[in-house]
Amino acid sequence: MKPIDMAEIILTEAEIEAAVRVLRSGALRQGKECHAFEMEFAEKVRAKHAVTSANGTAALHLSYMVFLKPGDEVLVPAFTFIATGSMVTVTGGKPVFCDVNPQTYLIDLADAESKITARSRAIAPVHLFGNACDADAIKAFAAKHNLIIVWDAAQAHGATYKGQDVGCFGNFVCYSFYPSKNMFVGEGGMTCTNDPEYDNKMRFLRTHGQTGQYLHTMLGLNYRMTDMEAAIGREQLKRLDQMLVIRRRNAAWLNEGLAGLPGIQPQEITPNSHHAWHQYCIVVEPKLFGCDRDELARSLKAKGIATGVHYPRGLHQQPIFEELYGTSTLPHTEYLAQNILALPVHHGLSEDQVKRIIEAVRTSRP
């Protein structure tokens, strides 16, 4: 029986043809394709501006470079990929790690409130695994404390909150196009914003701070996307809605099939939102299920079903951050890190394969 992988990384004929077209043109660097991708992506998410970059980490870094000053603090959920926090540090700021809601896996604003100081400058909510944050609550929190919002939407292509795409919220909304994402181009990133000054500055920063030919008025980096990647992205954008329909269907089947199974709790979806299902994650409670997360993963592997652990430790538990900022305890983050498991949900799955996954989980219970 064919193994079931965690992701389907296959380019369509249209995407391959777009890449070949750019290769044949010889115009490989950031150019017309990147500009077109920016325009089309901004229109799709209803943002005023979109800026391509080399990868999702670069998208975050460019955002922080626009406004962050040395010593500024950024409230960061501890249960996320390291780039959300590390780009704060790289820019000269300090990530202040906050606990998360154990059901939604999203930043706990009550914990964040307790960590506000005179140096708090921004908050970096993450739409983790494609689950949209409560944007109204985040915006109200940011307004109360005069914070800039850097939304991490690296896993949230197509996620919506109250009928609006998460890409339109500003101040900065950062995407990744890494191969495991709902949309991928190989590597690549995008930052959406509704502020023309932010948009303008990010465009200079991604090209060595160059404001004229060989005229550099600020320090910047080479964070350009290639036109070949942008050409692939433009084609992927055309089928994003179709891919999301299938991912949401698969997640609904998984939710239905695993409902009532003791010791298995899927991620809770934020009210008034549509999840993008980059990952379908469950929390495995060993005492109720009969075995722990790692034992379940081994059982599923033996049945030909891949799984993933996102993430095995919180950011506050990463050695580099412990070295820089000391140790701390965030109980919900640590609980999730110990018990979370991702199951396949990608748009390449058939109904029979989803049924196989459900049956495999159910028959793994001792």
C-alpha positions in Angstrom: 0.0 0.0 0.0 1.4 3.4 -1.0 2.7 5.5 1.9 0.9 8.7 2.9 3.3 11.6 3.1 2.8 14.9 5.0 2.9 17.1 1.9 2.4 16.9 -1.8 5.2 18.9 -3.5 4.2 18.7 -7.2 4.3 21.4 -9.8 1.5 21.5 -12.3 2.3 21.8 -16.0 1.3 25.5 -16.0 3.8 26.1 -13.2 6.6 24.3 -14.9 5.9 26.1 -18.2 5.9 29.5 -16.3 9.3 28.7 -14.8 10.7 27.5 -18.2 9.4 30.7 -19.9 11.4 32.8 -17.4 14.5 30.6 -17.8 14.3 30.9 -21.6 14.0 34.7 -21.3 17.2 35.0 -19.4 15.6 37.6 -17.1 16.0 35.6 -13.8 16.4 38.2 -11.1 13.7 40.3 -9.5 11.8 42.0 -12.3 8.5 42.0 -14.1 7.3 38.6 -12.7 7.9 39.7 -9.2 6.1 43.0 -9.7 3.1 41.1 -11.2 3.1 38.6 -8.4 3.0 41.4 -5.9 0.1 43.1 -7.6 -1.9 39.9 -7.9 -1.2 38.7 -4.4 -2.2 42.1 -2.9 -5.4 42.1 -4.9 -6.1 38.5 -3.7 -5.8 39.3 0.0 -7.2 42.9 -0.4 -4.0 44.5 0.9 -2.8 47.8 -0.5 0.8 46.7 -1.0 2.7 43.5 -1.2 6.5 43.1 -1.3 8.3 40.0 -2.5 11.4 38.7 -0.7 13.8 35.8 -0.7 11.9 33.7 1.9 9.5 34.0 4.8 12.3 34.8 7.3 13.3 37.7 5.1 9.7 38.9 5.0 9.8 39.1 8.8 13.2 40.6 9.0 12.3 43.4 6.5 9.2 44.2 8.6 11.2 44.6 11.8 14.0 46.5 10.0 11.4 49.2 9.1 10.6 50.3 12.7 12.4 48.3 15.4 15.1 50.0 17.4 17.8 48.4 19.6 16.3 47.4 22.9 12.7 47.4 21.7 10.6 44.5 22.9 8.3 42.4 20.8 5.6 40.1 22.3 6.0 36.7 20.6 4.1 33.5 21.1 6.5 30.8 22.2 4.8 28.0 20.3 5.9 28.8 16.7 8.8 28.5 14.3 12.0 30.1 15.4 12.1 32.9 12.8 9.2 34.7 14.5 11.4 35.4 17.4 14.9 35.2 16.0 14.3 38.0 13.5 13.5 40.3 16.4 16.9 39.5 17.9 18.7 39.8 14.7 17.2 43.3 14.2 18.4 44.4 17.7 15.2 43.9 19.6 14.2 41.5 22.3 11.5 38.9 21.8 9.4 38.5 25.0 7.9 35.0 24.9 4.3 34.6 25.7 2.3 31.5 26.4 -0.5 30.3 24.0 -4.0 29.1 24.3 -3.8 25.2 24.6 -6.8 24.7 22.4 -6.2 27.1 19.5 -2.4 27.2 19.9 -2.5 31.0 19.4 -1.0 33.8 21.5 -2.6 34.2 25.0 -3.3 37.9 25.3 -3.7 37.6 29.1 -0.2 36.4 29.4 1.0 39.0 26.9 -0.7 41.7 29.0 1.3 40.7 32.0 4.6 41.2 30.0 4.0 44.7 28.8 6.7 47.1 29.7 7.8 50.6 28.8 9.9 49.1 26.0 7.1 47.1 24.4 7.0 48.2 20.8 5.2 45.4 18.8 3.3 42.2 18.9 3.9 39.3 16.5 0.7 37.1 16.5 1.1 33.9 14.5 -1.8 32.3 12.5 -0.4 28.9 13.5 -0.9 26.0 11.1 -3.4 28.3 9.2 -5.7 29.0 12.2 -6.5 32.7 12.1 -6.0 34.8 15.2 -8.9 36.8 16.7 -7.9 39.9 14.8 -10.3 42.1 16.6 -8.8 41.2 20.0 -5.3 41.6 18.7 -6.0 45.0 17.2 -7.7 46.2 20.4 -4.7 45.0 22.4 -2.2 46.7 20.1 -4.2 49.9 20.2 -4.4 49.9 24.0 -0.6 49.5 24.3 0.4 51.5 21.2 2.0 48.5 19.5 2.8 47.8 15.9 1.5 44.4 14.7 3.7 42.0 12.7 1.3 39.2 11.7 3.1 35.9 10.9 1.0 34.4 8.2 3.7 32.0 6.9 1.3 29.1 7.2 -2.0 30.9 6.6 -2.4 31.4 2.8 -6.1 31.9 2.3 -7.1 31.9 6.0 -9.9 34.4 6.8 -11.4 36.1 9.8 -14.9 37.5 9.7 -14.9 37.2 5.9 -11.6 39.1 5.4 -8.4 37.5 4.3 -5.7 37.7 7.0 -3.4 39.4 4.5 -5.3 42.7 4.6 -5.0 43.5 8.3 -1.6 45.4 8.4 0.7 46.8 9.8 2.8 43.9 8.3 1.6 40.5 7.2 4.4 38.1 6.4 4.1 35.0 4.2 6.4 32.1 3.3 6.4 30.1 0.1 8.6 27.2 1.4 7.9 23.9 -0.3 5.8 22.5 2.6 3.4 25.5 2.6 -0.1 25.7 1.0 1.6 27.8 -1.7 5.2 27.2 -2.6 7.8 28.5 -5.1 10.9 26.7 -3.7 11.9 29.6 -1.4 10.3 33.0 -1.3 8.4 35.4 1.0 5.9 38.2 0.8 5.1 41.0 3.2 1.7 42.8 2.8 1.0 46.2 4.3 -1.5 49.0 4.0 1.1 51.7 4.7 2.8 53.2 1.7 5.8 54.3 3.7 6.4 50.8 5.0 6.0 49.5 1.5 8.5 51.9 0.1 11.1 51.3 2.8 10.9 47.5 2.5 11.6 47.8 -1.2 14.8 49.7 -0.5 15.9 47.5 2.3 15.6 44.3 0.3 18.0 45.8 -2.3 21.0 46.9 -0.1 19.2 50.1 0.8 19.7 51.4 -2.7 17.5 54.4 -3.5 19.2 55.2 -6.8 21.8 53.6 -9.1 24.7 52.8 -6.8 23.3 55.3 -4.3 22.7 53.7 -0.9 21.0 55.8 1.7 20.4 53.1 4.3 21.8 49.7 5.3 20.0 46.9 3.6 20.3 43.3 2.4 19.9 41.3 -0.8 16.5 39.8 0.0 15.1 39.7 -3.6 12.9 37.0 -5.0 13.8 35.6 -8.4 11.4 36.1 -11.4 11.4 32.3 -11.9 10.0 31.8 -8.3 7.5 34.6 -8.9 6.3 33.0 -12.1 5.6 29.8 -10.2 3.8 31.8 -7.4 1.5 33.5 -9.9 0.3 30.2 -11.2 0.0 28.7 -7.7 -2.1 31.8 -6.7 -4.6 30.8 -9.4 -5.3 27.5 -7.8 -5.0 28.4 -4.1 -8.8 28.5 -3.6 -9.1 25.0 -5.1 -6.3 23.6 -2.9 -8.0 25.2 0.2 -11.3 23.6 -0.6 -9.7 20.1 -0.6 -7.6 20.8 2.6 -10.7 22.0 4.4 -12.7 19.0 3.2 -9.9 16.7 4.4 -9.8 18.4 7.8 -13.5 18.1 8.2 -13.3 14.4 7.4 -10.5 14.0 10.0 -12.5 15.9 12.6 -15.5 13.8 12.0 -13.6 10.5 12.0 -11.6 11.3 15.2 -14.6 12.8 17.1 -15.2 11.2 20.4 -11.9 9.3 20.4 -10.6 9.5 24.0 -7.3 11.3 24.4 -7.3 12.9 20.9 -8.0 16.6 20.7 -7.7 18.5 17.3 -6.8 22.2 17.1 -9.8 24.4 18.0 -10.7 26.8 15.2 -11.0 30.5 16.0 -14.7 31.6 15.9 -15.8 33.5 12.8 -12.8 32.3 10.8 -11.8 29.8 8.0 -8.7 27.7 8.8 -6.2 27.3 6.0 -5.0 23.8 7.3 -1.3 24.1 6.5 -1.1 21.4 9.2 -3.8 19.3 10.9 -2.6 18.8 14.5 -3.9 16.8 17.4 -2.9 16.8 21.0 -2.5 13.2 22.4 -3.3 12.8 26.0 -1.4 9.6 27.0 -3.6 8.7 30.0 -6.8 8.9 28.0 -5.5 7.5 24.7 -3.4 4.7 26.2 -0.1 5.7 24.6 1.9 8.9 24.1 2.5 11.1 21.0 5.7 9.4 20.1 4.3 5.9 20.4 1.3 6.9 18.2 3.7 8.3 15.6 5.7 5.1 15.5 2.5 3.1 15.1 1.4 5.3 12.2 4.8 5.0 10.6 4.6 1.2 10.7 1.2 1.6 8.8 2.8 3.8 6.1 1.5 7.1 7.4 3.9 10.0 7.9 3.5 12.4 10.8 5.3 15.5 12.1 6.0 17.2 15.4 5.5 21.0 15.1 7.1 21.9 17.5 9.1 19.7 19.9 10.0 22.7 22.1 8.9 26.3 22.7 11.0 29.2 21.7 11.8 29.9 25.3 13.4 26.4 25.5 15.7 27.0 22.5 19.3 27.0 23.7 20.2 30.2 21.9 17.3 32.1 23.6 18.0 30.5 27.0 21.6 31.8 26.6 20.5 35.3 25.6 17.5 35.8 27.8 17.6 33.1 30.6 15.1 30.4 31.4 11.4 30.7 31.9 8.3 28.5 32.2 5.3 28.6 29.9 3.1 25.6 30.8 0.7 25.5 27.9 3.5 25.8 25.3 5.4 23.0 27.1 2.4 20.8 27.2 1.8 21.2 23.5 5.4 20.6 22.6 5.3 17.3 24.5 2.0 16.1 23.1 1.3 17.6 19.7 1.3 15.5 16.5 0.6 16.6 12.9 -1.3 14.2 10.5 -1.5 14.5 6.7 -4.2 16.9 5.5 -2.7 18.2 2.1 -4.7 18.7 -1.1 -3.2 15.5 -2.7 -5.1 13.2 -0.3 -8.0 11.1 -1.6 -11.0 10.2 0.6 -9.7 6.6 0.9 -6.4 7.9 2.2 -8.1 10.1 4.8 -10.1 7.1 5.9 -6.8 5.1 6.2 -5.4 7.8 8.4 -8.5 7.8 10.7 -8.5 4.0 10.9 -4.8 3.9 11.6 -5.2 6.4 14.5 -8.2 4.6 16.0 -6.5 1.1 15.8 -3.3 2.5 17.4 -5.2 2.9 20.7 -4.2 0.0 23.0 
